[in-house]
Amino acid sequence: MDNIEIKEQKTEAGKYLFVVEVGNKDKTSHRVSLERDYWQELTQKTLTPGQLILSSFMFLLEREPKESILREFDLKDINKYFSDYEETIKK
């Protein structure tokens, strides 16, 4: 499994911003936004926003190589590409 490093950036009104680096020597970098309401809907606050980002990247890496993950996206966009995302994360 690739190393996943998550750095929380400033939080804007109702939205968290993260930089996620995946890999060891050949890292990829991703800017991810997460709306507070979406975080609460998916986790019922049982995970921190950072833990949700980690779980989401683990989900993605089970389905595609890190090089295929978008470089910048909103977490909600994952469900557009993987219809089982929300159901899987809620479990």
PDB file of N, CA, C and O in Angstrom:
ATOM      1  N   MET A   1       0.851  -1.192   0.000  1.00  0.00           N
ATOM      2  CA  MET A   1       0.000   0.000   0.000  1.00  0.00           C
ATOM      3  C   MET A   1       0.882   1.235   0.000  1.00  0.00           C
ATOM      4  O   MET A   1       1.897   1.298   0.694  1.00  0.00           O
ATOM      5  N   ASP A   2       0.476   2.205  -0.786  1.00  0.00           N
ATOM      6  CA  ASP A   2       1.206   3.462  -0.855  1.00  0.00           C
ATOM      7  C   ASP A   2       1.063   4.242   0.447  1.00  0.00           C
ATOM      8  O   ASP A   2       0.038   4.162   1.124  1.00  0.00           O
ATOM      9  N   ASN A   3       2.099   4.990   0.786  1.00  0.00           N
ATOM     10  CA  ASN A   3       2.057   5.898   1.925  1.00  0.00           C
ATOM     11  C   ASN A   3       1.109   7.052   1.584  1.00  0.00           C
ATOM     12  O   ASN A   3       1.164   7.590   0.478  1.00  0.00           O
ATOM     13  N   ILE A   4       0.246   7.432   2.522  1.00  0.00           N
ATOM     14  CA  ILE A   4      -0.694   8.531   2.305  1.00  0.00           C
ATOM     15  C   ILE A   4      -0.445   9.582   3.376  1.00  0.00           C
ATOM     16  O   ILE A   4      -0.585   9.311   4.568  1.00  0.00           O
ATOM     17  N   GLU A   5      -0.076  10.783   2.943  1.00  0.00           N
ATOM     18  CA  GLU A   5       0.179  11.890   3.874  1.00  0.00           C
ATOM     19  C   GLU A   5      -0.862  12.971   3.630  1.00  0.00           C
ATOM     20  O   GLU A   5      -1.040  13.434   2.503  1.00  0.00           O
ATOM     21  N   ILE A   6      -1.550  13.369   4.698  1.00  0.00           N
ATOM     22  CA  ILE A   6      -2.641  14.338   4.588  1.00  0.00           C
ATOM     23  C   ILE A   6      -2.280  15.581   5.369  1.00  0.00           C
ATOM     24  O   ILE A   6      -1.924  15.510   6.546  1.00  0.00           O
ATOM     25  N   LYS A   7      -2.374  16.733   4.701  1.00  0.00           N
ATOM     26  CA  LYS A   7      -2.112  18.018   5.350  1.00  0.00           C
ATOM     27  C   LYS A   7      -3.352  18.878   5.210  1.00  0.00           C
ATOM     28  O   LYS A   7      -3.779  19.198   4.101  1.00  0.00           O
ATOM     29  N   GLU A   8      -3.927  19.248   6.347  1.00  0.00           N
ATOM     30  CA  GLU A   8      -5.099  20.122   6.307  1.00  0.00           C
ATOM     31  C   GLU A   8      -4.645  21.552   6.075  1.00  0.00           C
ATOM     32  O   GLU A   8      -3.747  22.052   6.753  1.00  0.00           O
ATOM     33  N   GLN A   9      -5.269  22.195   5.120  1.00  0.00           N
ATOM     34  CA  GLN A   9      -4.980  23.584   4.814  1.00  0.00           C
ATOM     35  C   GLN A   9      -5.999  24.450   5.542  1.00  0.00           C
ATOM     36  O   GLN A   9      -6.738  23.955   6.393  1.00  0.00           O
ATOM     37  N   LYS A  10      -6.043  25.697   5.226  1.00  0.00           N
ATOM     38  CA  LYS A  10      -7.024  26.579   5.878  1.00  0.00           C
ATOM     39  C   LYS A  10      -8.443  26.101   5.574  1.00  0.00           C
ATOM     40  O   LYS A  10      -8.712  25.524   4.521  1.00  0.00           O
ATOM     41  N   THR A  11      -9.318  26.349   6.502  1.00  0.00           N
ATOM     42  CA  THR A  11     -10.722  26.004   6.335  1.00  0.00           C
ATOM     43  C   THR A  11     -11.462  27.258   5.916  1.00  0.00           C
ATOM     44  O   THR A  11     -11.400  28.296   6.575  1.00  0.00           O
ATOM     45  N   GLU A  12     -12.168  27.131   4.797  1.00  0.00           N
ATOM     46  CA  GLU A  12     -12.995  28.250   4.339  1.00  0.00           C
ATOM     47  C   GLU A  12     -14.392  28.049   4.895  1.00  0.00           C
ATOM     48  O   GLU A  12     -14.680  27.018   5.502  1.00  0.00           O
ATOM     49  N   ALA A  13     -15.248  29.014   4.695  1.00  0.00           N
ATOM     50  CA  ALA A  13     -16.614  28.950   5.224  1.00  0.00           C
ATOM     51  C   ALA A  13     -17.299  27.654   4.796  1.00  0.00           C
ATOM     52  O   ALA A  13     -17.658  27.482   3.631  1.00  0.00           O
ATOM     53  N   GLY A  14     -17.474  26.752   5.753  1.00  0.00           N
ATOM     54  CA  GLY A  14     -18.188  25.515   5.488  1.00  0.00           C
ATOM     55  C   GLY A  14     -17.442  24.485   4.674  1.00  0.00           C
ATOM     56  O   GLY A  14     -18.034  23.495   4.243  1.00  0.00           O
ATOM     57  N   LYS A  15     -16.141  24.695   4.450  1.00  0.00           N
ATOM     58  CA  LYS A  15     -15.394  23.786   3.597  1.00  0.00           C
ATOM     59  C   LYS A  15     -13.985  23.570   4.136  1.00  0.00           C
ATOM     60  O   LYS A  15     -13.298  24.522   4.505  1.00  0.00           O
ATOM     61  N   TYR A  16     -13.565  22.313   4.178  1.00  0.00           N
ATOM     62  CA  TYR A  16     -12.194  21.960   4.548  1.00  0.00           C
ATOM     63  C   TYR A  16     -11.369  21.799   3.279  1.00  0.00           C
ATOM     64  O   TYR A  16     -11.878  21.364   2.245  1.00  0.00           O
ATOM     65  N   LEU A  17     -10.096  22.153   3.368  1.00  0.00           N
ATOM     66  CA  LEU A  17      -9.182  21.986   2.237  1.00  0.00           C
ATOM     67  C   LEU A  17      -7.988  21.152   2.688  1.00  0.00           C
ATOM     68  O   LEU A  17      -7.419  21.390   3.754  1.00  0.00           O
ATOM     69  N   PHE A  18      -7.615  20.176   1.867  1.00  0.00           N
ATOM     70  CA  PHE A  18      -6.512  19.277   2.189  1.00  0.00           C
ATOM     71  C   PHE A  18      -5.565  19.154   1.006  1.00  0.00           C
ATOM     72  O   PHE A  18      -5.970  19.293  -0.149  1.00  0.00           O
ATOM     73  N   VAL A  19      -4.298  18.890   1.310  1.00  0.00           N
ATOM     74  CA  VAL A  19      -3.331  18.442   0.315  1.00  0.00           C
ATOM     75  C   VAL A  19      -2.988  17.020   0.715  1.00  0.00           C
ATOM     76  O   VAL A  19      -2.615  16.758   1.859  1.00  0.00           O
ATOM     77  N   VAL A  20      -3.115  16.106  -0.229  1.00  0.00           N
ATOM     78  CA  VAL A  20      -2.854  14.697   0.034  1.00  0.00           C
ATOM     79  C   VAL A  20      -1.734  14.244  -0.889  1.00  0.00           C
ATOM     80  O   VAL A  20      -1.821  14.396  -2.107  1.00  0.00           O
ATOM     81  N   GLU A  21      -0.685  13.687  -0.302  1.00  0.00           N
ATOM     82  CA  GLU A  21       0.421  13.128  -1.079  1.00  0.00           C
ATOM     83  C   GLU A  21       0.376  11.615  -0.937  1.00  0.00           C
ATOM     84  O   GLU A  21       0.247  11.079   0.164  1.00  0.00           O
ATOM     85  N   VAL A  22       0.485  10.935  -2.080  1.00  0.00           N
ATOM     86  CA  VAL A  22       0.394   9.484  -2.100  1.00  0.00           C
ATOM     87  C   VAL A  22       1.658   8.922  -2.726  1.00  0.00           C
ATOM     88  O   VAL A  22       2.080   9.360  -3.796  1.00  0.00           O
ATOM     89  N   GLY A  23       2.258   7.949  -2.053  1.00  0.00           N
ATOM     90  CA  GLY A  23       3.436   7.281  -2.596  1.00  0.00           C
ATOM     91  C   GLY A  23       4.649   7.490  -1.718  1.00  0.00           C
ATOM     92  O   GLY A  23       4.588   8.157  -0.685  1.00  0.00           O
ATOM     93  N   ASN A  24       5.736   6.912  -2.143  1.00  0.00           N
ATOM     94  CA  ASN A  24       6.993   7.028  -1.422  1.00  0.00           C
ATOM     95  C   ASN A  24       7.951   7.900  -2.227  1.00  0.00           C
ATOM     96  O   ASN A  24       7.994   9.113  -2.023  1.00  0.00           O
ATOM     97  N   LYS A  25       8.710   7.313  -3.127  1.00  0.00           N
ATOM     98  CA  LYS A  25       9.634   8.111  -3.945  1.00  0.00           C
ATOM     99  C   LYS A  25       8.907   8.850  -5.065  1.00  0.00           C
ATOM    100  O   LYS A  25       9.234   9.995  -5.375  1.00  0.00           O
ATOM    101  N   ASP A  26       7.946   8.207  -5.655  1.00  0.00           N
ATOM    102  CA  ASP A  26       7.209   8.782  -6.786  1.00  0.00           C
ATOM    103  C   ASP A  26       5.841   9.296  -6.344  1.00  0.00           C
ATOM    104  O   ASP A  26       4.806   8.778  -6.763  1.00  0.00           O
ATOM    105  N   LYS A  27       5.851  10.305  -5.503  1.00  0.00           N
ATOM    106  CA  LYS A  27       4.616  10.837  -4.917  1.00  0.00           C
ATOM    107  C   LYS A  27       3.746  11.543  -5.950  1.00  0.00           C
ATOM    108  O   LYS A  27       4.230  12.158  -6.901  1.00  0.00           O
ATOM    109  N   THR A  28       2.437  11.427  -5.720  1.00  0.00           N
ATOM    110  CA  THR A  28       1.488  12.272  -6.444  1.00  0.00           C
ATOM    111  C   THR A  28       0.870  13.203  -5.409  1.00  0.00           C
ATOM    112  O   THR A  28       0.765  12.852  -4.233  1.00  0.00           O
ATOM    113  N   SER A  29       0.467  14.372  -5.842  1.00  0.00           N
ATOM    114  CA  SER A  29      -0.098  15.360  -4.934  1.00  0.00           C
ATOM    115  C   SER A  29      -1.501  15.725  -5.407  1.00  0.00           C
ATOM    116  O   SER A  29      -1.744  15.901  -6.601  1.00  0.00           O
ATOM    117  N   HIS A  30      -2.420  15.835  -4.448  1.00  0.00           N
ATOM    118  CA  HIS A  30      -3.826  16.072  -4.754  1.00  0.00           C
ATOM    119  C   HIS A  30      -4.387  17.129  -3.809  1.00  0.00           C
ATOM    120  O   HIS A  30      -4.151  17.080  -2.602  1.00  0.00           O
ATOM    121  N   ARG A  31      -5.134  18.090  -4.367  1.00  0.00           N
ATOM    122  CA  ARG A  31      -5.822  19.100  -3.562  1.00  0.00           C
ATOM    123  C   ARG A  31      -7.284  18.671  -3.482  1.00  0.00           C
ATOM    124  O   ARG A  31      -7.948  18.491  -4.503  1.00  0.00           O
ATOM    125  N   VAL A  32      -7.773  18.511  -2.259  1.00  0.00           N
ATOM    126  CA  VAL A  32      -9.116  17.981  -2.056  1.00  0.00           C
ATOM    127  C   VAL A  32      -9.911  18.929  -1.165  1.00  0.00           C
ATOM    128  O   VAL A  32      -9.434  19.349  -0.111  1.00  0.00           O
ATOM    129  N   SER A  33     -11.108  19.257  -1.589  1.00  0.00           N
ATOM    130  CA  SER A  33     -12.002  20.058  -0.758  1.00  0.00           C
ATOM    131  C   SER A  33     -13.111  19.149  -0.229  1.00  0.00           C
ATOM    132  O   SER A  33     -13.477  18.156  -0.858  1.00  0.00           O
ATOM    133  N   LEU A  34     -13.631  19.509   0.931  1.00  0.00           N
ATOM    134  CA  LEU A  34     -14.667  18.718   1.586  1.00  0.00           C
ATOM    135  C   LEU A  34     -15.637  19.673   2.266  1.00  0.00           C
ATOM    136  O   LEU A  34     -15.261  20.420   3.170  1.00  0.00           O
ATOM    137  N   GLU A  35     -16.884  19.640   1.824  1.00  0.00           N
ATOM    138  CA  GLU A  35     -17.899  20.481   2.449  1.00  0.00           C
ATOM    139  C   GLU A  35     -18.274  19.900   3.807  1.00  0.00           C
ATOM    140  O   GLU A  35     -18.441  18.690   3.959  1.00  0.00           O
ATOM    141  N   ARG A  36     -18.401  20.780   4.783  1.00  0.00           N
ATOM    142  CA  ARG A  36     -18.732  20.359   6.150  1.00  0.00           C
ATOM    143  C   ARG A  36     -20.018  19.530   6.179  1.00  0.00           C
ATOM    144  O   ARG A  36     -20.072  18.513   6.870  1.00  0.00           O
ATOM    145  N   ASP A  37     -21.050  19.940   5.445  1.00  0.00           N
ATOM    146  CA  ASP A  37     -22.322  19.207   5.425  1.00  0.00           C
ATOM    147  C   ASP A  37     -22.153  17.797   4.865  1.00  0.00           C
ATOM    148  O   ASP A  37     -22.768  16.850   5.357  1.00  0.00           O
ATOM    149  N   TYR A  38     -21.317  17.661   3.834  1.00  0.00           N
ATOM    150  CA  TYR A  38     -21.085  16.349   3.224  1.00  0.00           C
ATOM    151  C   TYR A  38     -20.336  15.441   4.195  1.00  0.00           C
ATOM    152  O   TYR A  38     -20.641  14.252   4.296  1.00  0.00           O
ATOM    153  N   TRP A  39     -19.356  15.997   4.911  1.00  0.00           N
ATOM    154  CA  TRP A  39     -18.629  15.240   5.930  1.00  0.00           C
ATOM    155  C   TRP A  39     -19.599  14.699   6.984  1.00  0.00           C
ATOM    156  O   TRP A  39     -19.534  13.526   7.352  1.00  0.00           O
ATOM    157  N   GLN A  40     -20.493  15.559   7.464  1.00  0.00           N
ATOM    158  CA  GLN A  40     -21.454  15.143   8.485  1.00  0.00           C
ATOM    159  C   GLN A  40     -22.418  14.085   7.947  1.00  0.00           C
ATOM    160  O   GLN A  40     -22.772  13.144   8.657  1.00  0.00           O
ATOM    161  N   GLU A  41     -22.840  14.245   6.689  1.00  0.00           N
ATOM    162  CA  GLU A  41     -23.762  13.284   6.073  1.00  0.00           C
ATOM    163  C   GLU A  41     -23.116  11.899   5.967  1.00  0.00           C
ATOM    164  O   GLU A  41     -23.755  10.887   6.254  1.00  0.00           O
ATOM    165  N   LEU A  42     -21.852  11.865   5.553  1.00  0.00           N
ATOM    166  CA  LEU A  42     -21.183  10.572   5.357  1.00  0.00           C
ATOM    167  C   LEU A  42     -20.775   9.902   6.662  1.00  0.00           C
ATOM    168  O   LEU A  42     -20.821   8.676   6.761  1.00  0.00           O
ATOM    169  N   THR A  43     -20.381  10.673   7.657  1.00  0.00           N
ATOM    170  CA  THR A  43     -19.767  10.090   8.852  1.00  0.00           C
ATOM    171  C   THR A  43     -20.585  10.226  10.124  1.00  0.00           C
ATOM    172  O   THR A  43     -20.284   9.574  11.124  1.00  0.00           O
ATOM    173  N   GLN A  44     -21.614  11.063  10.102  1.00  0.00           N
ATOM    174  CA  GLN A  44     -22.352  11.358  11.338  1.00  0.00           C
ATOM    175  C   GLN A  44     -21.387  11.801  12.440  1.00  0.00           C
ATOM    176  O   GLN A  44     -21.654  11.601  13.625  1.00  0.00           O
ATOM    177  N   LYS A  45     -20.261  12.405  12.037  1.00  0.00           N
ATOM    178  CA  LYS A  45     -19.201  12.901  12.922  1.00  0.00           C
ATOM    179  C   LYS A  45     -18.479  11.782  13.681  1.00  0.00           C
ATOM    180  O   LYS A  45     -17.868  12.034  14.720  1.00  0.00           O
ATOM    181  N   THR A  46     -18.547  10.538  13.164  1.00  0.00           N
ATOM    182  CA  THR A  46     -17.817   9.442  13.805  1.00  0.00           C
ATOM    183  C   THR A  46     -16.357   9.412  13.358  1.00  0.00           C
ATOM    184  O   THR A  46     -15.526   8.765  13.995  1.00  0.00           O
ATOM    185  N   LEU A  47     -16.044  10.105  12.272  1.00  0.00           N
ATOM    186  CA  LEU A  47     -14.670  10.270  11.794  1.00  0.00           C
ATOM    187  C   LEU A  47     -14.374  11.755  11.718  1.00  0.00           C
ATOM    188  O   LEU A  47     -15.280  12.558  11.498  1.00  0.00           O
ATOM    189  N   THR A  48     -13.125  12.125  11.898  1.00  0.00           N
ATOM    190  CA  THR A  48     -12.732  13.515  11.662  1.00  0.00           C
ATOM    191  C   THR A  48     -12.694  13.740  10.152  1.00  0.00           C
ATOM    192  O   THR A  48     -12.662  12.773   9.392  1.00  0.00           O
ATOM    193  N   PRO A  49     -12.698  14.989   9.704  1.00  0.00           N
ATOM    194  CA  PRO A  49     -12.560  15.234   8.272  1.00  0.00           C
ATOM    195  C   PRO A  49     -11.286  14.585   7.697  1.00  0.00           C
ATOM    196  O   PRO A  49     -11.319  14.036   6.596  1.00  0.00           O
ATOM    197  N   GLY A  50     -10.185  14.645   8.424  1.00  0.00           N
ATOM    198  CA  GLY A  50      -8.947  14.031   7.953  1.00  0.00           C
ATOM    199  C   GLY A  50      -9.061  12.520   7.830  1.00  0.00           C
ATOM    200  O   GLY A  50      -8.530  11.933   6.888  1.00  0.00           O
ATOM    201  N   GLN A  51      -9.748  11.886   8.772  1.00  0.00           N
ATOM    202  CA  GLN A  51      -9.950  10.441   8.704  1.00  0.00           C
ATOM    203  C   GLN A  51     -10.830  10.066   7.510  1.00  0.00           C
ATOM    204  O   GLN A  51     -10.620   9.029   6.882  1.00  0.00           O
ATOM    205  N   LEU A  52     -11.813  10.910   7.201  1.00  0.00           N
ATOM    206  CA  LEU A  52     -12.650  10.670   6.023  1.00  0.00           C
ATOM    207  C   LEU A  52     -11.817  10.772   4.752  1.00  0.00           C
ATOM    208  O   LEU A  52     -11.979   9.960   3.841  1.00  0.00           O
ATOM    209  N   ILE A  53     -10.935  11.752   4.682  1.00  0.00           N
ATOM    210  CA  ILE A  53     -10.059  11.889   3.517  1.00  0.00           C
ATOM    211  C   ILE A  53      -9.195  10.633   3.377  1.00  0.00           C
ATOM    212  O   ILE A  53      -9.061  10.096   2.277  1.00  0.00           O
ATOM    213  N   LEU A  54      -8.612  10.165   4.472  1.00  0.00           N
ATOM    214  CA  LEU A  54      -7.785   8.960   4.440  1.00  0.00           C
ATOM    215  C   LEU A  54      -8.598   7.759   3.960  1.00  0.00           C
ATOM    216  O   LEU A  54      -8.158   7.033   3.069  1.00  0.00           O
ATOM    217  N   SER A  55      -9.765   7.545   4.535  1.00  0.00           N
ATOM    218  CA  SER A  55     -10.623   6.427   4.123  1.00  0.00           C
ATOM    219  C   SER A  55     -10.996   6.530   2.651  1.00  0.00           C
ATOM    220  O   SER A  55     -11.081   5.518   1.954  1.00  0.00           O
ATOM    221  N   SER A  56     -11.216   7.739   2.185  1.00  0.00           N
ATOM    222  CA  SER A  56     -11.592   7.954   0.793  1.00  0.00           C
ATOM    223  C   SER A  56     -10.436   7.627  -0.147  1.00  0.00           C
ATOM    224  O   SER A  56     -10.647   7.046  -1.212  1.00  0.00           O
ATOM    225  N   PHE A  57      -9.225   7.993   0.237  1.00  0.00           N
ATOM    226  CA  PHE A  57      -8.068   7.667  -0.605  1.00  0.00           C
ATOM    227  C   PHE A  57      -7.786   6.165  -0.580  1.00  0.00           C
ATOM    228  O   PHE A  57      -7.376   5.602  -1.595  1.00  0.00           O
ATOM    229  N   MET A  58      -7.994   5.521   0.538  1.00  0.00           N
ATOM    230  CA  MET A  58      -7.841   4.067   0.584  1.00  0.00           C
ATOM    231  C   MET A  58      -8.862   3.415  -0.352  1.00  0.00           C
ATOM    232  O   MET A  58      -8.538   2.463  -1.062  1.00  0.00           O
ATOM    233  N   PHE A  59     -10.084   3.925  -0.351  1.00  0.00           N
ATOM    234  CA  PHE A  59     -11.136   3.453  -1.255  1.00  0.00           C
ATOM    235  C   PHE A  59     -10.683   3.611  -2.706  1.00  0.00           C
ATOM    236  O   PHE A  59     -10.782   2.676  -3.500  1.00  0.00           O
ATOM    237  N   LEU A  60     -10.186   4.802  -3.043  1.00  0.00           N
ATOM    238  CA  LEU A  60      -9.754   5.061  -4.417  1.00  0.00           C
ATOM    239  C   LEU A  60      -8.589   4.158  -4.833  1.00  0.00           C
ATOM    240  O   LEU A  60      -8.578   3.621  -5.941  1.00  0.00           O
ATOM    241  N   LEU A  61      -7.628   3.999  -3.954  1.00  0.00           N
ATOM    242  CA  LEU A  61      -6.441   3.212  -4.289  1.00  0.00           C
ATOM    243  C   LEU A  61      -6.736   1.727  -4.444  1.00  0.00           C
ATOM    244  O   LEU A  61      -5.956   1.006  -5.067  1.00  0.00           O
ATOM    245  N   GLU A  62      -7.843   1.263  -3.892  1.00  0.00           N
ATOM    246  CA  GLU A  62      -8.269  -0.119  -4.119  1.00  0.00           C
ATOM    247  C   GLU A  62      -8.828  -0.294  -5.525  1.00  0.00           C
ATOM    248  O   GLU A  62      -8.958  -1.419  -6.008  1.00  0.00           O
ATOM    249  N   ARG A  63      -9.156   0.810  -6.178  1.00  0.00           N
ATOM    250  CA  ARG A  63      -9.829   0.756  -7.477  1.00  0.00           C
ATOM    251  C   ARG A  63      -9.013   1.299  -8.640  1.00  0.00           C
ATOM    252  O   ARG A  63      -9.310   1.003  -9.797  1.00  0.00           O
ATOM    253  N   GLU A  64      -7.986   2.092  -8.344  1.00  0.00           N
ATOM    254  CA  GLU A  64      -7.190   2.681  -9.418  1.00  0.00           C
ATOM    255  C   GLU A  64      -5.812   3.077  -8.898  1.00  0.00           C
ATOM    256  O   GLU A  64      -5.634   3.278  -7.697  1.00  0.00           O
ATOM    257  N   PRO A  65      -4.833   3.189  -9.803  1.00  0.00           N
ATOM    258  CA  PRO A  65      -3.496   3.627  -9.362  1.00  0.00           C
ATOM    259  C   PRO A  65      -3.516   5.100  -8.974  1.00  0.00           C
ATOM    260  O   PRO A  65      -4.360   5.864  -9.442  1.00  0.00           O
ATOM    261  N   LYS A  66      -2.585   5.487  -8.122  1.00  0.00           N
ATOM    262  CA  LYS A  66      -2.548   6.869  -7.630  1.00  0.00           C
ATOM    263  C   LYS A  66      -2.420   7.877  -8.767  1.00  0.00           C
ATOM    264  O   LYS A  66      -2.905   9.002  -8.652  1.00  0.00           O
ATOM    265  N   GLU A  67      -1.780   7.488  -9.851  1.00  0.00           N
ATOM    266  CA  GLU A  67      -1.605   8.401 -10.990  1.00  0.00           C
ATOM    267  C   GLU A  67      -2.928   8.717 -11.682  1.00  0.00           C
ATOM    268  O   GLU A  67      -3.031   9.714 -12.397  1.00  0.00           O
ATOM    269  N   SER A  68      -3.943   7.873 -11.475  1.00  0.00           N
ATOM    270  CA  SER A  68      -5.253   8.096 -12.099  1.00  0.00           C
ATOM    271  C   SER A  68      -6.175   8.962 -11.254  1.00  0.00           C
ATOM    272  O   SER A  68      -7.211   9.415 -11.740  1.00  0.00           O
ATOM    273  N   ILE A  69      -5.817   9.197 -10.004  1.00  0.00           N
ATOM    274  CA  ILE A  69      -6.651  10.028  -9.134  1.00  0.00           C
ATOM    275  C   ILE A  69      -6.498  11.488  -9.552  1.00  0.00           C
ATOM    276  O   ILE A  69      -5.384  11.967  -9.762  1.00  0.00           O
ATOM    277  N   LEU A  70      -7.614  12.184  -9.670  1.00  0.00           N
ATOM    278  CA  LEU A  70      -7.590  13.590 -10.077  1.00  0.00           C
ATOM    279  C   LEU A  70      -6.660  14.400  -9.178  1.00  0.00           C
ATOM    280  O   LEU A  70      -6.560  14.127  -7.982  1.00  0.00           O
ATOM    281  N   ARG A  71      -5.992  15.376  -9.740  1.00  0.00           N
ATOM    282  CA  ARG A  71      -5.057  16.207  -8.969  1.00  0.00           C
ATOM    283  C   ARG A  71      -5.768  17.216  -8.089  1.00  0.00           C
ATOM    284  O   ARG A  71      -5.222  17.660  -7.079  1.00  0.00           O
ATOM    285  N   GLU A  72      -6.988  17.580  -8.470  1.00  0.00           N
ATOM    286  CA  GLU A  72      -7.778  18.516  -7.666  1.00  0.00           C
ATOM    287  C   GLU A  72      -9.248  18.154  -7.816  1.00  0.00           C
ATOM    288  O   GLU A  72      -9.758  18.030  -8.929  1.00  0.00           O
ATOM    289  N   PHE A  73      -9.925  17.985  -6.679  1.00  0.00           N
ATOM    290  CA  PHE A  73     -11.339  17.618  -6.736  1.00  0.00           C
ATOM    291  C   PHE A  73     -12.011  17.855  -5.391  1.00  0.00           C
ATOM    292  O   PHE A  73     -11.354  18.009  -4.362  1.00  0.00           O
ATOM    293  N   ASP A  74     -13.340  17.880  -5.431  1.00  0.00           N
ATOM    294  CA  ASP A  74     -14.154  17.922  -4.224  1.00  0.00           C
ATOM    295  C   ASP A  74     -14.480  16.470  -3.881  1.00  0.00           C
ATOM    296  O   ASP A  74     -14.753  15.672  -4.778  1.00  0.00           O
ATOM    297  N   LEU A  75     -14.455  16.121  -2.613  1.00  0.00           N
ATOM    298  CA  LEU A  75     -14.664  14.736  -2.209  1.00  0.00           C
ATOM    299  C   LEU A  75     -15.979  14.181  -2.753  1.00  0.00           C
ATOM    300  O   LEU A  75     -16.067  12.995  -3.073  1.00  0.00           O
ATOM    301  N   LYS A  76     -16.986  15.020  -2.858  1.00  0.00           N
ATOM    302  CA  LYS A  76     -18.294  14.602  -3.367  1.00  0.00           C
ATOM    303  C   LYS A  76     -18.200  14.045  -4.793  1.00  0.00           C
ATOM    304  O   LYS A  76     -19.044  13.250  -5.206  1.00  0.00           O
ATOM    305  N   ASP A  77     -17.168  14.466  -5.549  1.00  0.00           N
ATOM    306  CA  ASP A  77     -17.000  14.026  -6.935  1.00  0.00           C
ATOM    307  C   ASP A  77     -16.697  12.536  -7.051  1.00  0.00           C
ATOM    308  O   ASP A  77     -16.949  11.941  -8.099  1.00  0.00           O
ATOM    309  N   ILE A  78     -16.168  11.928  -6.007  1.00  0.00           N
ATOM    310  CA  ILE A  78     -15.827  10.500  -6.075  1.00  0.00           C
ATOM    311  C   ILE A  78     -17.048   9.678  -6.439  1.00  0.00           C
ATOM    312  O   ILE A  78     -16.949   8.722  -7.208  1.00  0.00           O
ATOM    313  N   ASN A  79     -18.196  10.042  -5.893  1.00  0.00           N
ATOM    314  CA  ASN A  79     -19.413   9.270  -6.148  1.00  0.00           C
ATOM    315  C   ASN A  79     -19.845   9.329  -7.613  1.00  0.00           C
ATOM    316  O   ASN A  79     -20.580   8.453  -8.070  1.00  0.00           O
ATOM    317  N   LYS A  80     -19.404  10.338  -8.351  1.00  0.00           N
ATOM    318  CA  LYS A  80     -19.712  10.418  -9.786  1.00  0.00           C
ATOM    319  C   LYS A  80     -19.002   9.316 -10.557  1.00  0.00           C
ATOM    320  O   LYS A  80     -19.515   8.828 -11.564  1.00  0.00           O
ATOM    321  N   TYR A  81     -17.822   8.923 -10.087  1.00  0.00           N
ATOM    322  CA  TYR A  81     -17.010   7.917 -10.773  1.00  0.00           C
ATOM    323  C   TYR A  81     -17.208   6.516 -10.190  1.00  0.00           C
ATOM    324  O   TYR A  81     -17.091   5.518 -10.902  1.00  0.00           O
ATOM    325  N   PHE A  82     -17.507   6.452  -8.898  1.00  0.00           N
ATOM    326  CA  PHE A  82     -17.689   5.176  -8.212  1.00  0.00           C
ATOM    327  C   PHE A  82     -18.991   5.236  -7.426  1.00  0.00           C
ATOM    328  O   PHE A  82     -19.041   5.794  -6.330  1.00  0.00           O
ATOM    329  N   SER A  83     -20.035   4.661  -7.992  1.00  0.00           N
ATOM    330  CA  SER A  83     -21.366   4.794  -7.393  1.00  0.00           C
ATOM    331  C   SER A  83     -21.487   4.104  -6.037  1.00  0.00           C
ATOM    332  O   SER A  83     -22.439   4.369  -5.302  1.00  0.00           O
ATOM    333  N   ASP A  84     -20.543   3.225  -5.687  1.00  0.00           N
ATOM    334  CA  ASP A  84     -20.596   2.554  -4.388  1.00  0.00           C
ATOM    335  C   ASP A  84     -19.825   3.303  -3.302  1.00  0.00           C
ATOM    336  O   ASP A  84     -19.749   2.833  -2.168  1.00  0.00           O
ATOM    337  N   TYR A  85     -19.247   4.471  -3.636  1.00  0.00           N
ATOM    338  CA  TYR A  85     -18.415   5.206  -2.688  1.00  0.00           C
ATOM    339  C   TYR A  85     -19.153   5.558  -1.395  1.00  0.00           C
ATOM    340  O   TYR A  85     -18.706   5.192  -0.308  1.00  0.00           O
ATOM    341  N   GLU A  86     -20.263   6.254  -1.507  1.00  0.00           N
ATOM    342  CA  GLU A  86     -20.962   6.729  -0.306  1.00  0.00           C
ATOM    343  C   GLU A  86     -21.418   5.570   0.553  1.00  0.00           C
ATOM    344  O   GLU A  86     -21.270   5.605   1.774  1.00  0.00           O
ATOM    345  N   GLU A  87     -21.970   4.547  -0.069  1.00  0.00           N
ATOM    346  CA  GLU A  87     -22.423   3.365   0.683  1.00  0.00           C
ATOM    347  C   GLU A  87     -21.255   2.688   1.405  1.00  0.00           C
ATOM    348  O   GLU A  87     -21.388   2.277   2.558  1.00  0.00           O
ATOM    349  N   THR A  88     -20.132   2.577   0.733  1.00  0.00           N
ATOM    350  CA  THR A  88     -18.950   1.932   1.326  1.00  0.00           C
ATOM    351  C   THR A  88     -18.417   2.750   2.489  1.00  0.00           C
ATOM    352  O   THR A  88     -18.099   2.187   3.536  1.00  0.00           O
ATOM    353  N   ILE A  89     -18.311   4.064   2.333  1.00  0.00           N
ATOM    354  CA  ILE A  89     -17.769   4.921   3.376  1.00  0.00           C
ATOM    355  C   ILE A  89     -18.687   4.967   4.592  1.00  0.00           C
ATOM    356  O   ILE A  89     -18.208   5.023   5.725  1.00  0.00           O
ATOM    357  N   LYS A  90     -19.986   4.944   4.376  1.00  0.00           N
ATOM    358  CA  LYS A  90     -20.939   5.009   5.492  1.00  0.00           C
ATOM    359  C   LYS A  90     -20.884   3.776   6.382  1.00  0.00           C
ATOM    360  O   LYS A  90     -21.321   3.817   7.532  1.00  0.00           O
ATOM    361  N   LYS A  91     -20.345   2.673   5.850  1.00  0.00           N
ATOM    362  CA  LYS A  91     -20.275   1.426   6.645  1.00  0.00           C
ATOM    363  C   LYS A  91     -19.205   1.522   7.630  1.00  0.00           C
ATOM    364  O   LYS A  91     -18.983   0.583   8.394  1.00  0.00           O
TER     365      LYS A  91
END
